[in-house]
Amino acid sequence: MAIFDSGSGLGGALAIPWVAMVFGWRWSFASSGMLGFVCLFAWLRIYHPVAKHPRLTTTELAIIRGGQDAPPASPRQGWARWLHLARDRNLWGIVLGRALTDPIWWLRKV
Protein backbone atom coordinates (compact mmCIF):
# COMPACT_ATOMS: atom_id res chain seq x y z
CA MET A 1 0.00 0.00 0.00
CA ALA A 2 2.88 2.38 0.66
CA ILE A 3 4.08 2.13 -2.95
CA PHE A 4 0.59 2.91 -4.22
CA ASP A 5 0.21 5.84 -1.86
CA SER A 6 3.63 7.29 -2.64
CA GLY A 7 3.01 6.84 -6.37
CA SER A 8 -0.19 8.84 -6.26
CA GLY A 9 1.50 11.60 -4.25
CA LEU A 10 4.48 11.67 -6.57
CA GLY A 11 2.25 11.73 -9.64
CA GLY A 12 0.32 14.68 -8.27
CA ALA A 13 3.51 16.45 -7.30
CA LEU A 14 5.00 16.07 -10.78
CA ALA A 15 2.04 16.15 -13.17
CA ILE A 16 0.43 19.46 -12.27
CA PRO A 17 3.70 21.45 -12.21
CA TRP A 18 4.58 19.86 -15.57
CA VAL A 19 1.23 21.00 -17.00
CA ALA A 20 1.89 24.49 -15.59
CA MET A 21 5.35 24.67 -17.18
CA VAL A 22 4.22 23.34 -20.58
CA PHE A 23 0.74 24.86 -20.96
CA GLY A 24 0.70 27.69 -18.40
CA TRP A 25 -0.48 28.01 -14.83
CA ARG A 26 -4.16 28.41 -15.77
CA TRP A 27 -4.19 24.98 -17.40
CA SER A 28 -2.76 23.38 -14.27
CA PHE A 29 -5.87 24.46 -12.38
CA ALA A 30 -8.21 23.67 -15.28
CA SER A 31 -6.76 20.20 -15.90
CA SER A 32 -6.87 19.21 -12.23
CA GLY A 33 -10.46 20.47 -12.01
CA MET A 34 -11.47 18.56 -15.15
CA LEU A 35 -9.82 15.43 -13.80
CA GLY A 36 -11.83 15.87 -10.62
CA PHE A 37 -15.07 15.97 -12.62
CA VAL A 38 -14.03 12.87 -14.58
CA CYS A 39 -13.47 11.06 -11.28
CA LEU A 40 -16.82 12.34 -9.98
CA PHE A 41 -18.73 11.04 -13.00
CA ALA A 42 -16.93 7.69 -12.83
CA TRP A 43 -17.70 7.43 -9.10
CA LEU A 44 -21.38 8.23 -9.60
CA ARG A 45 -21.59 5.63 -12.36
CA ILE A 46 -19.70 2.85 -10.55
CA TYR A 47 -20.55 3.30 -6.86
CA HIS A 48 -23.68 1.74 -5.39
CA PRO A 49 -24.67 1.81 -1.71
CA VAL A 50 -24.50 -1.68 -0.22
CA ALA A 51 -28.25 -1.93 0.33
CA LYS A 52 -29.00 -0.94 -3.30
CA HIS A 53 -26.18 -2.72 -5.12
CA PRO A 54 -27.63 -4.42 -8.25
CA ARG A 55 -25.41 -7.54 -8.10
CA LEU A 56 -25.50 -8.14 -4.34
CA THR A 57 -27.66 -11.00 -3.11
CA THR A 58 -29.54 -10.90 0.18
CA THR A 59 -27.22 -13.59 1.54
CA GLU A 60 -24.15 -11.51 0.73
CA LEU A 61 -25.80 -8.44 2.24
CA ALA A 62 -26.44 -10.38 5.46
CA ILE A 63 -22.78 -11.46 5.60
CA ILE A 64 -21.61 -7.86 5.10
CA ARG A 65 -24.02 -6.50 7.71
CA GLY A 66 -23.01 -9.24 10.15
CA GLY A 67 -19.36 -8.21 9.93
CA GLN A 68 -20.00 -4.55 10.69
CA ASP A 69 -19.38 -4.52 14.40
CA ALA A 70 -18.73 -1.21 16.07
CA PRO A 71 -15.04 -0.57 16.81
CA PRO A 72 -14.12 -0.77 20.48
CA ALA A 73 -14.00 2.52 22.34
CA SER A 74 -10.57 3.83 23.26
CA PRO A 75 -9.69 3.44 26.93
CA ARG A 76 -7.88 6.79 26.79
CA GLN A 77 -9.84 9.99 27.26
CA GLY A 78 -9.10 13.67 26.65
CA TRP A 79 -5.47 14.69 26.09
CA ALA A 80 -4.22 11.16 26.69
CA ARG A 81 -5.71 10.12 23.35
CA TRP A 82 -3.87 12.91 21.52
CA LEU A 83 -0.60 12.23 23.32
CA HIS A 84 -0.82 8.55 22.43
CA LEU A 85 -1.38 9.51 18.80
CA ALA A 86 1.57 11.94 18.87
CA ARG A 87 3.86 9.10 19.99
CA ASP A 88 2.91 6.92 17.01
CA ARG A 89 5.82 6.57 14.56
CA ASN A 90 3.49 5.76 11.68
CA LEU A 91 1.77 9.10 12.12
CA TRP A 92 5.06 10.99 12.00
CA GLY A 93 6.10 9.05 8.90
CA ILE A 94 2.95 10.21 7.13
CA VAL A 95 3.33 13.79 8.39
CA LEU A 96 6.96 13.96 7.31
CA GLY A 97 6.20 12.43 3.91
CA ARG A 98 3.40 14.88 3.24
CA ALA A 99 5.45 17.81 4.52
CA LEU A 100 8.22 16.95 2.06
CA THR A 101 6.01 16.31 -0.99
CA ASP A 102 3.16 18.83 -0.65
CA PRO A 103 5.33 21.99 -0.90
CA ILE A 104 6.42 20.91 -4.40
CA TRP A 105 3.19 22.50 -5.61
CA TRP A 106 4.53 25.90 -4.60
CA LEU A 107 8.02 25.57 -6.02
CA ARG A 108 8.35 26.71 -9.59
CA LYS A 109 11.00 27.77 -11.98
CA VAL A 110 11.34 31.53 -12.19
Buried (B, 14 or more C-beta within 10 A) or exposed (E): EEEEEEEEBEEBBEBBBEBBEEEEEEBBEEBEEEEEEEEEEEEEEEEEEEEEEEEBEEEEEEEEEEEEEEEEEEEEEEEEEEEEEEEEEEEEEEEEBEEEBEEBEEEEEE
